[in-house]
Amino acid sequence: MLPRGRPRALGAALLLLLLLVVGFFLFGRDPEYGLGTTATLDGDPYGSRNRSTSSLQLLLPPKCEVMLHVAIVCAGYNSSREIITLMKSVLFYRKNPLHLHLITDAVARNILETLFRTWMVPAVVVSFYDAEELKPLVSWIPNKHYSGLYGLMKLVLPSVLPLSLARVIVLDTDVTFSSDIMELWALFGHFSDKQVVGLVENQSDWYLGNLWKNHRPWPALGRGFNTGVILLWLDRLQQIGWEQMWKLTAKRELLTLTATSLADQDIFNAVIKEHPELVHPLPCVWNVQLSDHTLAERCYLEAADLKVIHWNSPKKLRVKNKHAEFFRDLHLTFLGFDGKLLCRELFGCPNQFPPGVEQLQQALAQLDEEEPCFEFRQQQLTVHRVHITFLSHQPPPPRPHDVTLVAQLSMDRLQMLEALCRHWRGPMSLALYLTDAEAQQFLRFVETSPVLSARKDVAYHVVYRDGPLYPVNQLRNVALAQALTPYVFLSDIDFLPAYSLYDYLRASIEQLALGRRQRKAALVVPAFETLHYRFSFPNSKAELLTLLDAGSLHTFRYHEWPQGHASTDYTRWREAQAPYRVQWSADYEPYVVVPRDCPRYDPRFVGFGWNKVAHIIELDAQEYEFLVLPEAFSIHLPHAPSLDISRFRSSPTYRDCLQALKEEFHQDLSRRYGSAALKYLTALQQSRSRA
């Protein structure tokens, strides 16, 4: 869904104002300098190649006429987060269509394919290349750099990218743009006939070899060049035999040097040292390097505007630098910026929408904003940007009876996570409904929590906020789709399972032989609640029954919504020694353990009401049998009511809209299941008559 409304436009305007203010205070000393910034830190031997911003503008082609190609190597969870901030900064300023060429491992591809498919940014094409296929091409090179083999893959891009592609901008994931990337692309027009690569000089003394005693870097031309931002003229590289050239140079240098220290950058510099005519030095503002030993101050103190900030220290944003706070603020602005605001059209350009966007726009345009249920209809059509496995994750080893706890939450339930991790020892798949800024707060929350940071078997999936109603079932479906075990425990974040529940569920699945018999069963975990914020959690069923009899615990929502769990038959559960079967009844919504390929939740149910009920109806319609487990239990903890439940309680219109959704759901059931769905419609009508 494309952004609409004045608040988002105001947000974009405020961001632009912030960027202008930061730029004025830090870089506004010489408004005439523009791109005339020197290409080297010790002078400018390239003279006329350094042009002012105004003269460069004359070289820019009209927008829409040029598709800019950008290649990025990205592997793992952290780099997948970095690339999003990079892309936000690029998209904020860009005026041209983009084609991203992403060289990824399986983890990054899974994350980024989902992200870009759900981001739905106009005029952006994404192509993926398998990094596993590139590893044999560079694995013979010893590399001390923390990037490992991925840090060497830029060397082989000319042989990997399509032959039809003549030029490409190559970026590290840890750069932030503060200008239109078209200006960088336009610098291809400054290349001589022999130049094949554009680079900014390295802004430290690394290649001079004087940083410490016995420091022996790879050979370089002067201070050498940094490869965080590269312009590659691909067809020219093919013509000069680039692959053979860099391999011969690397093999020769490795006879005396044990390994590369700065990955591909060392080899690029060794080649340039031998063939200086191949490099086109770029103005230093296109790669302001914030390393530990940076000399970048010589560049940015004289520049009117910086173009690209490069966090090329292993410390990233924690690097110590006299002006690091200014650069950090710029980066953090994009880190917390609402990515939905970047889904704007490039006005005046031809059709540029990703698949499905135009149909979505048409459906939204047909909605009547004066209709009482407009918010519900709009929320159902909203495509949320999704970042799966937001943090590092270690998938559980394959086990035939394993169970993943599946739940969803928003920022106001974050405090439940530590307790949940203490209670549930197995894998979890959790969907979080957050803004971009809240996602960063969540990241810091996990990193600073000893409990959460130690749990690598918890997969967190960020669904970015968009719209007035909580998309509860869409969140559940995201978490459910990312579960990796054969079975899932469909729970809610405000429930704490029994300490032994994970082991008990796996044992129950094995004893019931659910997998071998292809038995369609939903194992019911009885739900209880406490009204006390401080209470001693029971360690067994016997202790729970004692608390229940003492009035410290109750069956879940017995006083507000008894029909929701009545079919569980708590009286029978007290004495049960073996699983027992119960029948579906109207409004039944237990918490269940089911196979991972179970029916998905109905996404039309947003906000409060009937979201689980509809799912249980779907299970019953597909002939799942409900088996109550005699030793299982989960306890709901008290919390402030959500905004959606408050609206449900106070607004007749809200309740009327929910009723309309129920009726539409039953109509769909009738179409899919025929006469078998009649009992659900009858139950709904009886429920309405009682109300």
N, C-alpha and C positions, 0 to 999 in steps of 0.2 A: 504494500500500500504506500503510495507516495505521500510525503509529508504535506499536511495541510494546516492552515490556521495561523493566527498571529503569534502565539507563544513561541512556536518553533522559529518563525522568521525573526522574532526579537532575540532569541537565543543565538542565532547565527550572527546577527548584527553585533551583539555584545561580545562574541568571540572575536570578530574582526576588529572591534575597538580595542580589546585587550592586546591582540597581537600588534596593533599599530602603536599602542602606548609602550609596550615592552621594547619594540623596535626603536622608538624615538629616544627613550632613555638610555638604551645600551648602544645604539648604532647611529644615532642621529647627529653626530658631530660634523659630518661632511656630506651634505645633501647632493653635492655635485659628483661624488666619487663613483656611485653606481657600480657597474661591473668592471670599472677600471682598476679593481683590486689586483695587486700583483699576483702573477702565477707562481712565484717562488717567494720564500720568506726573506731572502737576502738581496732582492732586486728583481728586475723584470727584463730578462734577456729576450723576451718574446714580443716586446714592443706593441705593434699594431694589433696583435691578436687579442689583447685585452681591451674590450670596447665598453663604452658606457651603456647603461640600461637603455637609454633613448636610441642609440644607434643600433643596439641589438633588436629592439622592437621592429625596426624596419625589415629585419630578416625573418620575422615570424610569419608563417603562412596563415591564411584565414582559418578560424576555428572550424572544426568538423572535416576539413579537407585532408587531414593527416591522422592516421591511427598510430598512436605512440606504442611501441613495443617495449615492455619492461620484463626483465628476467630476474628471478630471485630464487636462491637456494634456501629451503626451509625444512628443518627436520625437528621433530619432537614437540613437546607441549609448550615449552617456554618460547621458542622461536615462533610458534603459531600465534601466541599472544602478541609478540613484538610486531609481527607483520601487519596486524590489524591496526595498531597505532600508526605505523608507517603509511598504510593505505588511507587512513583518515586524513593525514596531513596532505597526501597527494591529491585526494579527491576534493579536499576543501578548496584548493587553488586551481585545479585543472580546468581547462576549457576545451579539451580535445578527447575524443574516444581513446580508450586504453585497451591494450591486449596484454594480459599478464601471462607470462610463461613461468610456471612454478615448478621447480625441481624439488620433489618432496619424498620423504619416507612415507610408509603406510600410515603412521600416526598423523602426520601433518595433513596428508591428503584427505583422510577421513574427516578431520576437523574442518579444513578449509573448503572442501566440496560442500559440506552442509552449510557452512557460514555464507559463502557467496550465493548459493542457491536460495537461501532464505533472506539474504540482504537485499537482493533484487535491485542492484544499482544500475541505472541506465548507462548505456554506452561503455560497458566494461565486459570484455570477453576474457575467460580464464581457460588456459590449457595446462594440463598437468603432465609431468614427465617423471618416470620412476627412477628415484635416486639409486635404488638397488642395482639397476642396470649400469649405472655409471661407476659404481665402486670398483669393479675390476680395472677400470681405465686409470685409476689414481692410487690404488691400494699398494702399489710398489714403492710409493714415496713415503719415507718416514716423516712424521709430522708431530711436533711437540705442542702445537696450538690446541686450545681447548675445543675448537670446532671439529677436530678429528678429520675423517675423510671428507665430510661435507665441506670443509673449508678449502678443499682443493678442487672442487667440481667446477668452479668458474673457468678453469683452464680448458675444459673440454666442451664448453657451450657451443663453440663454432661447429663442432661435429654432431651436436645433439639437436640443436634447434632446426626448424625447417629450412631447406635449401632456398626456398623462396624469400626468406627473411634476410634483408640486406643489412639492417642496422638494428641495434638493440641497446637500451640502457640497462646496465646490470647494477643492482643495489644489494647491500647488506640489509638484514632485517632491523638492525639497530640504528637506522638513520631516521631523521625527522625533517620533512620539507617545510619551508616557510616561503615558498614561491611556486609559481606555475611550472610544472615539469616540462612544459613546452619550451621554455627558455633554455633548459638544459639540452633538449633534443636539437634546438636550433644551432647549438655549437658544433654539430656535425658539419655545418656549412663553413666552418673555419678550418677544417682539415685540409692539409695539402694532399697531393695525389698519392704520396707515399705513406701518409699517416694512417694507422689502422686502429689505434686505441687512444682514448682520451682519459687522462688521469689528473688528479690534483696532487701536488707535491706532498710528501709525507711531512707532517708538521711536528716532528720531533727529531732528535739527533740519533735515533736508533741505528740507521744505516751508516752513520759516521763512525760508529764503533767506539765511542768514548763515554758511554753511560756508566760503565764500571770496568774494573780491571779484568783483563782477559776476555772481554766481550768481543765476539767474532761474528758479525752479521753476514748475511749473504751479500754478494756484490750488488752495487746500485749506482746509479748516476747521481752524484751529489747526495742529497738527503733521500733520494729515492722517491717513490710514489706510493700513495695509499690506494688500495683497491676496494674501498667501501662504496665508491661511486665510479662506475666505468662506462665509457662510451665505446662500444665495440662495432667496428665496421666489418661485418661478418664475411661478406663475399670477398673483400680484400684479404682478410685473414686466410681464407681458403686458397686464394691465388698465391700467396707467399709461402704456403706450406707450413702454416702455424703449428699444426700438431707435431710434425717432425722437429720443428725449430725448438719448441719449449721442452720436448722430451730430451733432445740432445743436450741442451743447456742444463737441465735438471740432473741428468745422469753424470755429466762432467763435474758439476759442483758437488754432488753427493759423494764423489771420490775422496773429497777432503773435508766435507761438512757432514756431520752425522745425520742431520734431519733439518727440515724446515722449522723455523720458529714462528713465522707468521703466515703459514700455509701458502695459499696461491700467491700472496703478495711477494714473497721471497722470489718465486720463480718468474713472475712478471718482471720484477726489477732486474733479475739477472739477464733476462732476454733484452730488456731495454738498455742495459749497460753495454751490451755487445752490439745492439742495433738501435741507437738513439733516434734514428730517423723515423722509427715506427710510432713514436709517442707524440701526441698533441697535448701539451700541458694546459690544463683547465684553470680558470681563475680560482683562487683558494676558497672563495665564498661558497663553492659548490661541494665542499667537503671539509667543514670546520670540525677538526678532530679533537675530541675531549679525552685524550688518553692521559695516563699518569704523568708522562713527561712532555706534555703538549707545549708547543710553541705557537699555538693557534692565536694567541693574543695579538701577535704581530699582524695577523690578518684582520681579525674582526674589529680591532680598535681603529682601523683606518677605513673600514668598509661602511658604506651608507646602508646596505641591506645584506643580510646573510641569506643564503639560499638553502643550504642543507646542513643540519647539525648531525654529527656522527659520534655516537657513544661507543667509541672503540676501545674502551677499557673493560677488562673482565668485571670491574666493579659497576659498570653501567651508570645508573643515575646516582650511585653513591660515590662516584669519583670525586677526589678533592681538587678543586680548581677555584681560582679567585672569583670567577664570574659564573661558576656552575649553577648558582641559584637562578640566574636569569634564564639560562638555557633549560634548566629543569622545569621552570614554570611554563615555558613554551611547550615542552614535551607533555607535561601533565595536563595542559589544556586540551590537547588532542586525546590523551588517555581517557579522560572523563567525558569527552564530547559525545553527544547523542548521535550515533552512527546513522540513525534514520533520517536525520537532517541532510545527509549527503546523498540521499536518493533523489536528488533533483535532476530534472531534465537539462540537457544542453540545448537551450532554446535556439531554434533556427536550424538544428541538425535534423537529418532524416531519421526515420524509425530506428530506435536504438534500445528498445525495451527488452529485458530478458523474457523468456517464455512465460506466459501466463499473466504478465503484468497488465496488458491491455484489457484482457477479459475481466481481470480484477477491478480495474478502473471503471469499466462499464457497469459491473455489478454494483459498485459503490455509488455510481452516478444515479442508478435507478432507485436508491433508497430515498425515502421521504424523511427529511430531518424533523418534520413536525409530527411524525408517527410516534406514539407513546413508547414503542419498543425499539426505537432507532438505535440506541446504544447497544442493545443486544444483537441486532442485525449487523451493525458495523463491526462489533467485536468478533463475531463469527467469521467475517471475511478478512480479518486482519492476519497477515502473514508475519509472524514474529521472527526476528533475526535470532538464530540459535548458534551458540558456541558450545559444542559438545566437548566433554573432557577438558574443562577449562584449566584444571590443574594436573600435575603429573599423576599418572595412574599406572598401577601394576595389575593387570587383569589376573583374576584367580586361575590357578591351574585347573584344567578340565576334570570335573568329578561328576559322576552320573546322577547324584541326588542333591547337588548343591543348590542353594537358594540365595537370591539377591533381594534385599529389602529395597522396595521402590517407594519413593515419596516425593513430595514437592513442597516448596516453602518460599516465602518472601523475606525481605530484610528483617521484618519484625519478629521472625521466628528463629533467627540465627543462633540465639542463645541455647536452643534445644540440641544443637549438633553434638556438643561434647558429651552430654548425658546419653544421647542415642548411641554414640560410639562406644561408650562404656557398657551399654546393655547388649548391643548386637555385635557379635564378634566376626560376623561374616561380611561378604561384599555388600556394598550399597550402591544404588544408582539414584541420585538426587537431582531434581530439576529446580533451579532457583530463578525466581522472577525478579529481575533487578534492572536498574538503570545502568548506563555505562559507568557512572561515578560510583554507584553502589557495588558494582563488580570489583572495582579496585579496593574498596573497603573490605569486601569479603576476602579478597586475596590476602590482604594484610592480617585479617582476623585469623585465617588458617595458618599463615606463616608464623604468627606469634603464639599460637596455641600448641603446647606440647602434645596434647591429646590428638588434635586434628592433624597436625603435621606428621605425626608418626603413622597415621593410617593411610597407606598407599592403595588400599583396596576399595576406597570410596571414590566413585566417579561423580564429579560435580558438573552439571550441564547448565549453562547460563542461557535463559530465555529472556531477551531484552524487552523491557516494559514498552507497551504501546497500546493505548486505549484506556477507557475509564473502568472497565470491569476485569476482574481477575480470571484469566483463562485457565481455570483449574484442570480441566480435562486435557487441554492441549499440553499442559505441563506434565501431567501424568503420562501421556503418550510419549513425550520426549524421553522421560526417564525409563519407561518400559522398553522402548525401542533400543536403548543402549545397554540393557541388562545382558550379561554374557553367560549366565548359568542356565541350566535346563528349567529351573523353576524360579518363580518370583513371589515374594510376600508383598501384597499390595496394601500399604499402610498409609498413615498420615503422620506428619512431622511432630504433632503434639501428643503422640502416643509413645510410651516406653514399653518395649517388649520385655517379657520375663528374661532374666539373665540367661537361663538355659534354653531359650526358645530356638535359637539357631541350630544347636545340636539336636534338639528334640524334633524339629521339623524335618531335618535330613533323615533321621532315624525313622520317622513316621512314613515318609515317602518311600523308603526302602521296604519297610514292613508291609505297606499296602500294595507294593509292587505296581505302582502307578505307571512306571515306564515300560515294564514288560507286558502288561496287559492292555496297553493303549487305552487305559481307563480315563474317561473325561471326568475329572473330579476337581472340586474346589474345596480345599481344606479350610474350615472356618476356625479362626482364632478368636475366642470370646473376648469381648471388649468390656472394660470396666472404667470407672472414673473416680477421681478423688476431687473434692472441693477445697482441699487444703494445699497451700503452697509448700508447706513443710510437712513431709510425712515419710515414714520408713517403708521403703519398697519391699514387698514380700519376696522371699527367696523360694517359695514353693506354693503349690495349690493350697495346702493346709493353712499356711500363714495368710494367704489371701482370703480364705473363707472366714478366718478369725476376724480379719479387718472388716469383711463384708457384714458379718453378724454384729460387730460393734458399731456399725454405722460410719466407719472411716472410709469405706469404699462403697460404691453403688454400681449396679449394672449401668452401662453407658446410656446416658440421656433418658433414663427411665421416667423422669418427671416431665420431659419436654417432648420426646419423640419415641415412645415405647415401642411402636410398631417397627421402628428401624432395626431392632435386634431381637424382637420377640420370638421369631422362629428359631433362634439359637437354643431356646428352651433351657434357661439357666437352672431351673429346678432339677432337670434331668442331669445337667452338667455336674452339679454338686456331687452326685453319687457315681457318675460314669467312670468306668474303668477301661473302656474301649471306645474307639470312634463310633459315632452313631449318625445316621442319616436324618436330615430334616428336609421339609418341603419348602419351596418358595412361597412367600406370601406378599401381599401388597406392601410396598415401601421398605422391603427388606434390604439392608445395606451392610452386611457384615464385612469384616476384613478377612481376606482369603489368600491362600497360597494356591497358585495355578501354574500350568506350564507357561513358559515364556512366550509361546505363540498363541496365547489366548486372544480373544477379541479385544480390540482397542476401545478406549473410552470414547463416548460420543462428544465431539468437540463443540457441539452447539450449546452445551450447558456451560455457561460462564457465570461468574459471580457465585452466589450461594444458592443451593437447593438442587436436589435430585441428581447430582452429578454421579454419585456412586450407585444410587438406586437404578438408574438407567443401565449401568454396566452389569449389575447383578441380573437384571431382566434379560440382557443379552446372553449372559452365561446360561441362564435357565432355558432360554429359547433354543440354544444350541445343545441342550440336553446334558449339561454338566450336572453331576449330583453333588449336593452339599453335605460334606462330612464334618461334623464338629469334633475337634480333637480334645480329649478329656484332660490333658495336662497343660494345654496351651493357654496363655492369657496375655493381654496387653492392656496397659492402663493409661487413660487420658489424663493429662495434667492441666490444671486451670490456667487460663490466660485471658487477657482482655479480648472482647469480641472484635472480629475483623470489620472493616468498613462495609463489606458486602453483606454480612449478616445483619448489621445495623440497618442498612437500607432495606433489606428484606422485611425486617420487623416493623419498620416505620412507614414503608411506602406501599400503598395498595397497588399502584401502577407496577411496581417491581414484581409483586406477587402475581398480578395478572399476566405479565410478560412470561414469567416462569410457567404459568399454567398453559399459555399458548405454545411454549416449547414442548411441554409434556404431550400435548395433543398432536403436534407435528411428529414427535418421536413415535407415538403409537400408530400414526398413519404409515410411517415408514416401516414399522414392524409388520403391519398387515400386508404391505406390498411384498415383503421379503419372506414371511413365514405363513402367510395365508390364514387359514382357520385356526392354526395352532396359536396365533397371537391374540385370539379372542379373549382368553382369560385375563390378559393384561389390560385390555380396554375395559372389560367389565370391572376389574379391580379399581381402575382409575375413576370410573363413573361412580362406584360405590363410595370411594374416598371423597369425591366432590359432594355427594349427597350428605355424607356425615358432616363435612365442613359447613 
